[in-house]
Amino acid sequence: MTTELRVLRPAEWDEWYGMLELAFGGVPESPEERGLWQELTEYDRSIGVWDGERCVGAAGAFSFRLSVPGGAVVPAAGVTMVGVAATDRRRGILTSMMRRQLDDVRGWGEPLAVLTASEPEIYGRFGYGIAAYATRATIDTNRVRLAVPEGTDDVVLRQADPAKAAGACEAVYARRVTARPGMLARQPKWEQLPLLDPEGERGGASPRLCVLAERDGETVGYALYAIKSEWSHAGAEGVVLVKDLEALDPAAEAALWRFLCSIDLTSSVRIHSRPVDDGWQHLVSDLRRCSPTQRDALHLRLVDVGAALEARTYQAPVDVVFEVSDAFCPWNEGRWRVTGDATGARCTRTEDPADVALSVRELGAAYLGGVSLMSLAAAGRVRELRDGTLVQASVAFGSPVAPWLPHGF
């Protein structure tokens, strides 16, 4: 029987999502988690591949706004819920969904598509590059001390109910979005995601906890966390699991980290995902005792090269012609002149000789300023065609702060 690719119908959601659960290991999600993702699903931006009455492929796209260098928030398709039934692999289903999805994103007028990858090697062939990384760490609080900045003691910490404090936390988060590329301006209903805390997924830890940082009655930061009690013959060895932390200034941020590192009956703080340049790394007395590691976080694709490169600013003046290859989205192929600085940019097609040659994948990796064009050139993935232009472009494309994706989708 031939397959049919079509937009998802609301009545098909259970079958569609059930196929995804099976594709990702077959463990059913909790009713709370399943219910939230059903509520967040945008049906007109979701597609399925059907073989008769059986769903064999799924892909969705949230309507996000992503922060980029310069502080603008740019429309971006948040590619999500991508899966193919194990019984139907190697039939071209994934490729057909990626083809349809990128055509749709272009039609929606969104210059970017972003995703988090269960298997990073999958999406490079569709033009996605790794644009942001995240740090994981475990701080040994028995051995590590924190040196906090002036003003930390002026911050008042208050335990709060996570649901009741959600409004104050979201207000802090919203103010942080434009300060770091890669962050998502949360749309209505997305404020529920940080509160999602199914009991079956706690792994023996406590329910979600919240502490607010306040100054002069104003909330200037927050941390969402849990505590996993552990004991040995020597005594308490509990673990603090950091779920989310945002603050408006260094003193507030330091106060939150100091609190998390000094909770009674714990001996470590486990960090799941933080920016690679996060300030806590300069507060600790011994970074080795924190065992930081990095992994890929946000994969990004330029769907419209011209619009995407005009949407951000550049930290140094730039005037460079890129020769862009893009076999999967051929409308991006060709030469593009990028001119701009910290105040704005223009990107137009040109017949002028190219200065730098690269694929759209490398352009996506460098787009948020966290991956340098020079480092990609060192791997042979970017070629300089005119002396001096690669350095100029690499400096201009950089960002003063590392890009970071604050939560998955």
N, C-alpha and C positions, 0 to 999 in steps of 0.2 A: 504494500500500500504506500502511496506517495505521501509525503509529509506536507503540512500546511503551516505556514508562519503567519501569525495574525496578532493584532492587538488584544491584550488580555481583557476578558469580560469578567465583571464582578462575580458572577456565579461560578466561574472557573477557578477562583483563587485557591480554594482548598486543595484541589488536584494539582495545580501549578506549584504551590508552596510545598506540598507533600513530596513532589518529585525533587525539589531542592533539598529538603531534609534528608532524603535518601541519598542524593548525590554527595552530600557533605557528611556522610557517615551513618545515617539511618537512625540517629538518636532524636526522638521527638523533642521539640522545644517545649518549655513550660507554657501554660496558657497565657501568662502575663506577657512573655516575650512574643509569642505568636500573635497575640492580640494587638500589641503595639505595632509590629511590622505590617499587619493587615491594615491598620489605621493609617500608617504612613505610606503605603503603596499608592503610587500615582498610576491609575489604570491606563490612562491614555498614553503614558510613557513606558508602559511595560508590554513585553511581547512574549509569546510562547510558540513553541513548535509542537504540532500535534500529529500523531500517527493514529488516525481514527479518533477514538475517544481517549487515547492515552497521551499525556503530556510527556514529551521527550526532551524538551529544551526550554530554558527560561532566561530572561534578561530584563532588567529594569533600569530606569534612569530617574533619579531624584532631581528636582529643579533647585539646585543649590546656587549660592553666591559665595565665591571664593576670594579671599584677600590675596592681592598680588603686590609686588614691590612698588612702593609709592603710596600705598594705602587704599587704593580703589578696591571695591568688591565687584567681581566680574561674574556674570552668569556662567554657570558650568553645569554640565550634566554629570550627576553622581552615579556612575555605572555600578550596579548592584545586583544581587540575587541572580548571578550568572551560573548556570549549571546545565549539564547534559546528562541524561540518563546513562548509567554504565553500560546498559545493553545496546545503546545506540551511538556509541562513539565511532569516530572515523567515517562518519557519513556526511561530513561537511556542515553539520548543524551549527557548531560554534561560529564558524566563519560566516555562515548566512546570517546569524543573529548580529554579529559585529558589523557586517555590511549594512544591514537594515538600520541598526541603531545609529551608526555614524551618519548615514544619510538623513535620518530623522533629526539628529542633533544639529546638523547643518541647516535643515529646514526650519528649526526652531530659532535660529539666529544666535545660538550659543557658541562662542568661540573656543571653549575648552571642554574637555571630558576628563574626569578623574575617577580613580578607583583604588581600592586596596585589593591586593592579589593574594589568594590562597596559595597559588603557585606562581612565583614571579616570572618564570620563563615563558608563561603562556602569552602575555600581552605585548611583548616587544614586537612580535610580527605584525601586530595591528597598529603600530606606531606609538605605543605608550612608552615613556621613559620614566625612570625612577627620579622624582623631583624632590622628595623630602624623606629624610630618615628620622628614626626615633631612637632614644637611648633607654635601655633597661639597666637597672642596677639594684643591688641589695646593700644597703648601708649597715655595716656592723656597728651598731650603736654602743656596744660595750667598749669598743676601741676608738671610735671616731668621735671627735668633738667638733662643734660648730663655732666659728668666729663670726658673730653677727654685726651688721653695720650700726652706726649711730641712729638712734630713734626707734630701734626695735622694741625697747622696753616701754615705749609710749603706746604701743599697739595692745589693745584689749582683746582677748580671745573669749569667745562664748560658744558653748555647746548649743546646738540647735537641732530641731527636727528637720531632716532633709526636705520633706515635702513642704513644710511651712516656710523654710528658708529659701525655697526654689526661686522665688521672685528676686530676692536680693542677690543670689548667686548668678542668676541670668543677667542681671544688670551689670555686674562686674565683668562677666564673660563678654557681653556685647561691647564694652569699652575696650577690651583687649584685642578684638578681632582685627582691626586695621593696623595694629602695632607689629604683627608678624605675618609674613606671607604663608599661605597654606591653610589658614584657619577658615572655618565655615561660619557665615552669619546664620545663626539658627532661625529657621522659619517656624511658624506656629506648629505646635504639637511636638517639635523636636526637643523642647525643654523637658519632655518626659523621659528622654533617653538616659540622662545621668541618674535618674531615679530608679531605673529598671534594676531590680535586685531579686531575681527568683531564688527562693530558698534552696532549690536543688542544685544551683550553680555556685553556691558560696564555698564549697569545698571545706566545710567545717568552720568557716569564719563567721564572724558576727553579722547581723544585718548592717546595711549601709549606715554610716555615721557621718555627721557634719560638724565642722567647727567654723565659725565666722571670725574674721579679723576686723576689728572696728577701731575707728579713731574719731573722737569728737562726735560719737553717735552715728557715724557713717560707716557702712560696710565697705571695706577696702580690700577684702580678699576672702577666700574660703578654701576649705579642703574637704573633699569627700573621701572617706576611707573606711576600712574595716579592720578588725583585729582577729587574728587567728591564734588562739591560745595553744601553746605547746609547752611541755614540761619534760625535763630530764632529771636524772638523779642529782644533778647540781642545782636544780631549781627552775624558775620560769625562763622560757625562751620563746615568748610570743613574738608574732610577726605583725607589723603594721603594713597593711596593703593599701597603697595610695591609688585611688581611683581617678581623682581629678583635683587640680590645684590651680587657682588663678589669683593674682594679686595686682594691685594698681601701682605699687611702688616697691623698691627693694626692702624696706624695713618691714612692711606687711608680709612680704613673701618669706623673709627670714624668720619672722615670728611664727609663721605656720610650719616651716621646716623644723624649727627648734622644738615646737610642740610635738610634732610627729615623732621626732627622734628621742623624746624623753617620756613617753607614756609608760607608766608603771607596768611591770611584769612582761615587758617586751625587750628583745635584744637585737632586733633588726627592723629596717624599713625597706620594703620591697617596692620598687618603682617599675611600673609596667611600660609606660610610654611618656617620655618627656623630650623637649627639644634638645638637640645635640649640643647646643651652647647654653643650656639652662644654668642659672646662677648658682644653684645648690652645689655645683661641682667646685665652686670657689669659696664656699663656706666651710666645707669639710676639711678636717686636719690631715686626712690620709685618703686620697682618692683610690689607691690600690685596694683599700679595705672595703670599697664600694663595688668593685668588680663591674664597672660599666661595660656594656656591649651595645652595638648598634645593629639595626636591621632596617630594611626598606619599609616605608610607611605609605607614602602617597605616590601613585603612578599617574602621570599627566600626559594628555595628548592635545596638541593644537589641532582643532577642527577647522579653524579659519586662521591661517597664519597671519594675514594682514591685520585683522581685527584683534587678535591676541597680542601681537607685539606692540600695537598702539595702545592697548589697555593699561599697560604698566609703564612706569618711568624707569630711568637708568641712572645709576649713581655717579656716572661720569659721562661727559659728552661722547657721543658715538655717531659715526657715519660709516656704515658697513653694508656691503652687498653680499647677501647670503645666496648660495646656490642650494636650493632645498629639493631633496628627493622624497617622494611620498607615493609609493606604488599603490597603497590601499586607498588613499584619498587623492587622486590625481589632480584635483582642482588646486591643491597646494603646491604642485610641482613648479619649479622655475626659479627665477631670480627675484629677490625682494630686497629693497633698500630700506634700511632702518636708520633713521636719524632721530636723535633725541638727547635728553639730559634729565636732570631731576625735576624739571617742570612739566615735561610732556614728551610725546613722541609721535612720529609719523612712520608708517610702513606702507610702501607702494611697490607695485611691480615695476621692473626696469629691464632695459636691454643692455645696461652697462656691464662691463666685465665683472665677474664675481671675485670677491675678496676671500671668502671662506665657504667651503663646501661641507655639507652635513645632511643627515636625514632628519625627518620630522621627529624621530625618536630622540635624537640628541638635543634637538631644539626644545623638546618637552622636558628633558632632564634638566636643562640649564635655565628654564623659564622662570622659576621662582627664586633663583639666585643662590641655591644651596649646592649646586654642582657646577664647577667651573668648566668653561669651554676648553681651557688649557689642559685640565685633567682628562677630558674626553679625547683631546688631541694626542695626549701621551699614550692612549690606548689605541690610536689609529682610527678613531671613530669620527674625528673632525680633521679636515685638511685646510691648512692656510695656503691660499693661492696668491696673495700679495703680502710681502714682508711687512710686519708690524701691525697688521689689521687684527690678528687673532688676539694679541695682548689687549689691544684697545677694546675689542668686543667682550673679552672675558672679564675685564675690570668693570665695564659698563653694566654687564648682566648680573653682577654680584649683588648681594644684599647685606646690609649691616648686621642683620640678625638672621639666623638660620630658619628656613621654612619648617613648618611643623603642622601635622594634622592632629587636632585635639581629640578626636574620637572616630571610631569606625562607622561604617554605614553599609 
